[in-house]
Amino acid sequence: MTTDAILIELENVTRVYRMGDVHVHALRGVSLTVRQGEYVAIMGASGSGKSTLMNVIGLLDRPTSGRYRIRGTEVSQFSRGKLADLRNREFGFVFQQFNLLPRISARRQVELPLLYAGITGRRSREMAEAALARVGLAERSHHRPDELSGGEQQRVAIARALVNHPSVLLADEPTGALDSRTGAEILDLIDDLHAKGLTVIMVTHDPRVAQRAQRLIVLRDGQIISDEENGRKAVQWILGDAYEDH
């Protein structure tokens, strides 16, 4: 494991949702630490709690109980406004569906987080163009989503996630809507971003995607059942003989 500073700490975190008279325990006492510069994959079957864990880490959802610290500061009880500011500063999000607005250009898509941060005008445009160049789309900045391939749309989404220079890239099934070749290109891009110092936390159901990570966390029924520092070795154990067919 990297010896860089601790960035994220979850201690005995639970998340319970109420659905009518039923209480759904999505997370059951999850504790973990992520250090600056790590590449972590989170795996688990549908309903295991992996997306809930991602939402809690990314400050999109609050824990029902437990402690959550970012850079040593307890954030569980922050106000909504303070959480939004922290989220915009620390996290960039990439999802399976690209979540692009249909009628605006790639550059405008990437500028949206800057607008929320109060950055406008020439500086906003230059930052967006730099983020698009970072993901290899410098020449496509004026194209709308319907003029871009699926892989290019996901690159726009990654550029949008990176434009505020976040500490952490949170990727939830980032290749789920892509064919295998295009998906591999997106994973190569994420690998490169990590190699340049970005902390990456990725949710995936695919062991072959997870093996790219330095560390693999496996969830079942809202609990961590495995946390291995060698993602490839852990995936080999999960797949067994099928791994040899890779």
C-alpha positions in Angstrom: 0.0 0.0 0.0 1.1 3.5 -0.7 2.7 5.4 2.2 1.0 8.7 1.2 -1.3 10.6 3.6 -4.6 9.3 4.6 -7.3 10.9 2.6 -10.6 9.1 3.5 -11.5 7.3 6.6 -14.8 5.5 7.3 -15.4 4.0 10.7 -18.3 1.6 11.4 -20.5 3.4 8.8 -24.1 2.2 8.4 -26.7 3.3 5.9 -30.3 2.4 6.5 -33.1 3.3 4.1 -36.8 3.2 5.1 -39.2 1.8 2.4 -42.6 1.9 3.9 -42.5 -0.2 7.0 -39.3 -2.0 5.9 -35.8 -0.9 6.9 -33.2 -1.7 4.3 -29.7 -2.0 5.7 -27.5 -1.0 2.7 -24.3 -0.7 4.7 -23.6 -2.6 7.9 -20.6 -1.3 9.9 -18.2 -0.5 7.0 -14.7 0.6 8.0 -12.0 1.5 5.5 -9.1 3.9 4.8 -8.0 5.2 1.4 -4.7 7.0 1.1 -3.8 9.7 -1.4 -2.8 8.2 -4.7 -4.4 4.8 -4.3 -6.4 3.0 -7.0 -9.2 1.1 -5.3 -11.8 -1.1 -6.9 -15.1 -2.0 -5.1 -16.9 -5.2 -6.2 -20.0 -6.9 -5.2 -23.2 -8.4 -6.5 -26.3 -6.3 -7.1 -27.6 -5.2 -3.7 -24.3 -5.7 -2.0 -24.1 -2.0 -1.1 -21.3 -0.9 -3.4 -23.1 2.0 -5.0 -24.4 3.1 -1.6 -20.8 3.1 -0.4 -19.7 5.1 -3.4 -22.4 7.7 -2.7 -21.4 8.0 0.9 -17.7 8.4 0.1 -18.6 11.0 -2.6 -20.8 13.0 -0.1 -23.9 12.3 -2.2 -25.5 10.5 0.8 -25.1 10.7 4.5 -24.3 7.7 6.8 -27.0 6.7 9.2 -24.4 6.2 11.8 -20.6 6.0 12.1 -17.8 8.4 11.3 -16.5 9.8 8.0 -13.3 11.8 7.9 -11.7 13.5 4.9 -8.1 14.6 5.6 -8.8 14.0 9.3 -11.9 16.3 9.4 -15.2 14.7 10.5 -17.7 15.5 7.8 -20.8 13.4 8.7 -22.6 16.4 10.2 -21.6 19.1 7.7 -24.5 21.2 6.4 -25.7 20.6 2.9 -24.0 23.7 1.6 -20.7 22.8 3.2 -20.9 19.2 1.9 -21.6 20.5 -1.6 -18.6 22.8 -1.5 -16.4 19.9 -0.2 -17.8 17.5 -2.8 -17.1 20.0 -5.6 -13.5 20.5 -4.4 -12.5 16.9 -3.6 -14.4 14.6 -5.9 -15.0 14.1 -9.6 -17.7 11.7 -10.7 -18.0 9.4 -13.7 -21.0 7.1 -14.2 -22.0 4.3 -16.4 -24.5 6.5 -18.3 -22.6 9.6 -19.4 -25.2 12.1 -18.0 -24.4 14.7 -20.7 -26.9 17.4 -21.7 -28.1 16.7 -25.3 -27.9 20.1 -26.9 -24.7 21.7 -25.7 -21.0 21.3 -26.7 -18.4 19.2 -25.0 -16.7 22.3 -23.8 -19.9 23.6 -22.2 -20.5 20.2 -20.6 -17.1 20.4 -19.0 -17.7 24.0 -17.8 -20.8 23.2 -15.8 -18.9 22.3 -12.5 -16.9 25.5 -12.9 -20.2 27.5 -13.1 -21.3 26.0 -9.8 -17.9 26.9 -8.3 -18.3 30.5 -9.4 -15.7 30.3 -12.2 -16.9 31.9 -15.5 -15.6 33.7 -18.6 -12.2 33.2 -20.1 -10.8 31.2 -17.2 -13.7 28.8 -17.3 -13.2 28.2 -21.1 -9.5 27.7 -20.7 -9.9 25.2 -17.9 -12.5 23.2 -19.8 -10.3 23.1 -22.9 -7.4 22.0 -20.9 -9.5 19.2 -19.3 -10.6 18.0 -22.7 -7.1 18.0 -24.0 -6.1 15.9 -21.0 -8.5 13.2 -22.2 -7.5 13.5 -25.9 -10.5 15.5 -27.1 -8.9 18.9 -27.8 -10.3 18.8 -31.4 -13.8 17.8 -30.4 -14.7 20.6 -27.9 -17.4 22.1 -30.0 -19.3 18.8 -30.8 -22.6 17.9 -29.1 -23.1 14.4 -27.6 -25.0 13.2 -30.7 -21.9 14.0 -32.7 -19.6 11.9 -30.5 -19.1 8.2 -30.1 -19.8 6.4 -26.8 -16.1 6.4 -25.9 -15.8 10.1 -26.7 -18.9 10.9 -24.6 -17.3 9.1 -21.6 -14.1 11.0 -22.2 -16.2 14.2 -22.0 -17.7 13.0 -18.7 -14.2 12.3 -17.4 -13.0 15.7 -18.5 -16.0 17.2 -16.6 -15.0 15.2 -13.5 -11.4 16.4 -13.7 -11.9 20.1 -14.5 -11.9 21.2 -10.9 -8.7 19.3 -10.2 -10.3 17.0 -7.6 -8.4 14.8 -5.2 -10.4 11.7 -6.1 -12.0 10.3 -9.2 -15.1 8.2 -8.3 -16.1 6.0 -11.2 -19.3 3.9 -11.0 -19.2 1.2 -13.7 -17.5 3.6 -16.1 -17.3 1.0 -18.9 -20.7 -0.6 -18.5 -22.3 1.2 -21.5 -19.3 0.6 -23.8 -18.1 -2.2 -26.0 -15.0 -4.1 -24.8 -12.5 -2.3 -27.0 -13.8 1.2 -26.1 -14.1 0.2 -22.5 -10.4 -0.9 -22.5 -9.5 2.5 -23.9 -11.4 4.3 -21.1 -9.7 2.0 -18.5 -6.3 2.8 -20.0 -7.1 6.5 -19.6 -8.1 6.0 -16.0 -4.8 4.0 -15.4 -2.9 7.0 -16.9 -4.6 9.5 -14.7 -3.8 7.4 -11.6 -0.2 7.0 -12.7 0.0 10.8 -12.7 -1.1 11.0 -9.1 -4.9 10.9 -9.1 -6.7 8.8 -6.4 -9.2 6.5 -8.1 -12.1 4.6 -6.5 -14.0 2.5 -9.0 -17.2 0.5 -8.5 -17.4 -2.5 -10.9 -19.1 -5.9 -11.1 -16.5 -7.2 -13.5 -13.4 -8.9 -12.0 -11.4 -8.3 -15.2 -11.9 -4.5 -14.8 -11.2 -4.7 -11.0 -7.8 -6.4 -11.6 -6.4 -3.1 -12.9 -6.7 -1.6 -9.4 -3.9 -1.8 -6.7 -6.5 -2.8 -4.2 -9.8 -4.7 -4.3 -12.6 -4.4 -1.8 -15.4 -6.9 -2.0 -18.8 -6.2 -0.4 -21.6 -8.7 0.4 -24.9 -7.7 2.2 -23.5 -4.3 3.1 -20.3 -5.6 4.7 -16.7 -5.8 3.5 -15.8 -9.5 3.2 -12.4 -9.0 1.5 -9.9 -6.1 1.2 -6.8 -7.2 -0.7 -3.9 -5.0 -1.8 -3.1 -7.0 -4.9 -6.1 -6.6 -7.2 -4.9 -9.1 -9.8 -4.2 -11.8 -7.2 -7.7 -11.3 -5.6 -9.4 -11.5 -9.0 -7.5 -14.7 -9.8 -8.9 -16.1 -6.6 -12.5 -14.9 -7.4 -12.4 -16.3 -11.0 -10.5 -19.5 -10.3 -10.0 -21.6 -13.4 -11.8 -19.0 -15.5 -9.0 -16.6 -14.9 -6.7 -18.7 -17.1 -9.1 -18.0 -20.1 -8.4 -14.2 -19.8 
